[in-house]
């Protein structure tokens, strides 16, 4: 069968590689893809938010199944559009996509269904912010309601910072929404829990821990993710039961009650406090860079999983995992997540001799005139499988050092908490 994969980041390269391994696949078409996907698939340059053009390509190349990688086309309703045009597509509908597309919507789902989350206030003007501040402790978390490419969350330590950050959102700093969600700051340990969902059932699809802050020791502004590892040892069997019963099941039930069942990947962003899970956020797709550490551990044919999900037959497939651990470190253009240069030359990538347990996933890359260059802030994901996070990290850093790094940077401490707390990791 022919598969269409929508997106152009590290997540999509990881998905493309896994899809490429499937015996069910004849051809893969990436819309638009990147330098990495071009080695495995046919890249087709298209605006993925122009659904009519996307549909035309799907029909032209006789694509049998479409997999949507990024959040923006999902939030804007690509799944509803394609289904209306009788195209088999993996991903959530427009209504269910509001779980990520609107933090206010997600918080209201929590409030209406007793799902554990941080105390919050949805604000539309400064007076509401000031009133919430009067009865709240600092620090406070200020979130832009809509999509903000991983940059819409600020932990504010002063009242002045809360008001300033909120005002910027009200004035339209992020095009997706002028609504602010204020949250109490939860102290604990973050973890990500993934499931794959059809209209009737869901299956576990891995755990991971992301590193959002740009600098080592979790300092500096939030980014789209500087690195990750899987599995997340904090997610024990006991905790997993709580995540499913207190968070996942009530959410899926709430959507089903509204006749808007969820279908696709669902990423549950958690804060673990005193062995209790609190929902921080939902993402309606695989995480990036979490995808790059979960998929190398997957043993089951991913296309079989996608097919079962689109046919609402997930119950009939057993998803199997490798016992090995996986880690990725993100190589970024200097200046990210602020302003950074594009079109930077990426040298010596062919000097890295990859074993079966090593992977280089392209994120912001393009081939221009036969030369590999950067095309975004997060450029490459260097990933590896192994039995110890400490040894995996060492191996990844050795591989990164083989590249010419004059205009790039990365965090050398990915996995620092898990490595420090447990010698076996």
N, C-alpha and C positions, 0 to 999 in steps of 0.2 A: 504493500500500500504506500501511497505518497502522503508524507506528513508536511504540514505547514507550521512553522514555528515563528511566532511573532515576538520581536524584541531584538536588542542589540548589545546586551550587557554580559557580564561574567556568568550570571545565572543562565542566560540563554545558551552560552557556549557549553556550560556543564550539561544542560538539558539536551543540547544537540549531540554531544558526545555519547550520552546514554542512549538516546534514540537511535543513533548510528549503530550501536551494538546489537540492536534488535534484529532478529531473523525475519520479522514481519515487514520490515521496511524496504521499499524499493528505492525511493528518492526522498530527500529532505530539501525543502525550500525555506530559507530563512528570510523573514521580512523585517528589517533590512539586513540583520546579521552584522558580523564584524570580521576582522581579519582571521580570527580563530575558526569561526563557523565556516568560512570560505574553503577551509581545507577538508570539510566533511560534507558540505551541502552547497546548494546553489543560492547565493545571496541575491535578493531582488530589492533594489532601492525603491522605497515607497514610504509615504507618510502614513504611519500606522493608525493615525486618527481619521484618515480619509477612508471610511468603511466601504464606500462604493468601489474605490480603487482596489482595496484589499480583496473584496469579493470577486472583482474582475480577474485578479491574479489567481485566486483559488480555482475559479472555473477554467481559466486558460491552461493551468498546469495540472488539471484533474487531481486536485488535492483531496484526499479522502477524510483526513482528520486534521483539525486545527488545534494547536496548543498555544494558549496565550500566556506569555511570560510576565510582562510588566503590569503594574497596577492601573496606569492611566487609561488605556483602552478599555479595561474591564469596568472601571468606574464610569466611563462614558457610554457603556452599553454595547460593546462589540459582540458580546455573547448573544444578547437578545436579537441584534441585527442579523447575525449569521444564522441563528436558529430559525428565524422568520424566513430566511432564504434557503432553508432545508440543508444547511451545512452542519456536519458533526463537529462539535467544538467542545474542548475541555476548558472549563473555567466557570466562575459564578456569574449569575445574572446581575443586571444593573442594580436592582434593589438590594440584594445580598451584598453587593460590592460596597455598599455604604458603610459596612463594618470597618473598612479602611478609609473610604472616601470622605467620611464625616466622623470625627472623633466625638462630636456631640451626639450623633445617632448611636454610636457604640456605647457611650455612657448611659443613654436613656434605656437601651436594651438591658444594661447591667442593673439600673435602678428598678426597672419594671419586673425583673426576673431574679432579684436577690443574688446577683452574681458578685462575688467579692472583688472590689476595686477600690482605688483611692477615693476619698471624699472629693467632690468636685462642684464646680459652678460653671454653667454656660453663660457667657457674657457677650453682649452686643454693643455695650458702651462703657466708657470709663467709670461712671458712677457705680456700676455693678461690680467692677474690679475693686474699687476703693472700699465698698461695703463688705466684700468677701475678705479683703485684707484685714479689716478690723477684727474679724472673728477667727483669723487663721494664724498659724505659726509659720515662721520662715525656716528653711527655704520653701518656696512654692514653685510648682512646675507650671510654666505657661506654654500652652500648645495652640498652634494654628489649627482650626477645625478641619480644613481640607488638606489635600495632598501637598507636600512640600519637599519632596525628594530627600526625606530623612533629615531635613534641616529645620523643621518647624517646631522643635521642642527645645525650650530653654529652662534650665534650673536657675531660679533667681534667688539670690541671698539677701537682697534688700528690697524694701517697699518701692523705692525709686526705680529699681531695675524691673520689677513686676509691671509698674505703670508704663514705663518706657517701652518694654517689649510688647505689652498688650496694645499700646497706642499704634505701634508700627503695623501690627496685624490689622487693626481697625482701619488704618489708612491704606491697606491693600498691598502690604509687603509680599504676600503670597497671593497669586491671582485666583487660586481655587476657592478662597473664602475670606470674609472679613469678620468671622466669628472667632471668639477666643474661648478655650476651655482651660479653666484654672483648676489645678489639682494639688492636694496635699502631697508632700514629698514622702515617699515610702523608702525606708532604709532596709536593705536586704541584699539578696543576690539575684541577678537577672538570669533567666533561662528562656529558651524558645522551645516550644513543643509543636510538632507538626502532625497534621492528619490529612488524609485524602478522603473526600466525601462524595457520595452520590445521594440521590433523593431518599434512599432508604437506610443507608448505613454509612459508617466511617471506619477507616483503618488507620492505625498508627503509622506515621511516616518520618520518624526520627526525632531526636532532640539535638540541640546545639546551643552554644553560647557565643554571642557576637561581642565585638569590642567597638562600641560606637564612638568613643572619644578619639580625637585625632592624635594625641600625644601619649607617650608611655606613662604607666601608672594611672591610666584613665584621667588624664588632664586635657584641658582645652575644649573647644567646641565640639558639638555632635557632628557626625558625618553619616554617610550612607553605610558605613561599616569598614573597619580597618583590618579585620581578620576574624576568624571564628574557629571553633573546634567542635567535634562531635564524637561520641555522645557527651551529653552534659551530666556528669556523675551526681549532681545535686537532685536530679529527677529520679528518685527511688520509686519502687513499686507502690509504696504507701502514698507518696506524693502524687504519683500518676493517677491513682484512683480518685483522689480529691480533685485533680485538674479536670478529669472526665465528668465526675458527678456534679461538681459545683460550678464549672465554667462551660465546658464544651456542650454537654447535653442540653442544659437550659437555653443556650444560644441557638443551637440547631432547631430545637423545638419551637422557639419563639418565631423563627423565620418560617418554619413549616406551617405554623398556625395561621400565618398571613398568606399562605399558599405561594410562598417565594422560597422554596427549598434551596439549600446551598448545594453547589456541585463544583468540585475542584479542589485545589490545595487550600488549606487554612492554616495559617501560622498564628500560634497563640503566644503572644509576648507576655512574659510573667515576671513578677517580683516575688521571690520566696522570702517570707518573713516568719520566723519562729515555726518553720516547717508547714506553713500555710501558704497556698498560692493566691496571689492577687493579680487580676488581669490588668496589664498596662495598656496593651493595644492588640488589635487584630490586624494582620495583613492577609490579603485575599489571594496570595500567591506564595511561591517559594521565596524565602529570604535571599538576599544577595549581600553578604557572601555565604550565608548558611547553606544554600543549595550546593555550593562548591565543596562542602565537607560532608553533606548527607548523601548525595548521589554516588560518590566513589564507594560508599559502604553498601549500596543496594545490590543485591544478588538477582532479584526477580526482573524479568524483562519489563521495562517501563511502559512499552507500547501496549503490552497485554493489560497492564494496570489502567492506562488511559482508556482503552477500549471498554473494559469492564465498567469503569466509572461513568462513561457517557451512555452506556446501556443500562445503568442502574443495577449492575450485577456484581458490585464490589465484594459482596458476601462470599462469592464463589472462588475468590483468589486468595492464596496465602502469600503474603509479602515477606521475603526472606532477606536477612542482613548479614554482612560479614562481621566477624567479631573484632576486627581491627578498628583502631581509632583513626581519625583524620583531622588535619589542621590545614588552614589556608592563611597566608599573609598577603595583604593587598599592597601592591606597589602603586604609589600615587605621584601625580605631577606636583612639584614644589608649589606651595601656595594654597593647595586644596585644604579645607573646603571653601576658602575664599577665592580670590581671582588667581588663575593659573594659566600657563601657556599651553596651547595645543600644538599639534603637528611636530612634537618632539621626536627625534630619532631614537628608536629602540635598538641598541646594538647587541650583538653577541648572543641573541636568543638561541641560535643553532648550536652554540657551544655547550648548552645544557643538555647532557645526555640523560634522558628520562628513562627510569626503570618502569616496570608495570605498575608500580605503586606511587609514581610521581605524575603530576599533572600541571600544565600551565594553561589556565583559562584566561582567555582574552576578555577584557571588559571594554574600556575606551580605547579601541585600536582601529586603525584603517591601513590598508595598503595603498600607498600613493606612488605611482610610477615605479612599481615593483619593490618599494621600500616600506618596511613596517614603521608606522608612526603612531603617536598618541592622538586620541580623539576625544579625551574626557579627563576628568579629575582622577578617577580610579582607573588605572590602566591595565594592570595584570593581576591575576590571582595565582600565586605559587602554592600548590597544594601537595600534600603527601599523606600516604597511609602508613601505619606502623603500630607497634605495640605500646609505645611510650610517648606521651606528648612532648616530653623534654627532648627525646632523641629525634622526633619528627621535626620539631622546631629548629633544631641544630642543622638537620639536613636541608630544610627549606632555605635557611639563611645562607648556607654554603652555595646553594643554587642561585640565589639572588645576587650573591657577590660575583658571579660569573658574568653578570650583565653590566653594561656601562651605566652607572647610576648618578652621573653628574646633575641631572635635572629632576631626579626622582627621590622619594623618601618612603620609609615604611617603619612600622613599629616592630621592635625586636623582642617585645615582651608578651606577644600573644599567648594566652593560656597561663599567664603568670599566677593567677589565684589558684587554679587547680594544681599546678606544678608545685607551688609553695606549700599547699595544704596537704598534699598526699604524695609521698616519695615514690609510690608505685606508678604515678602518672607522669 
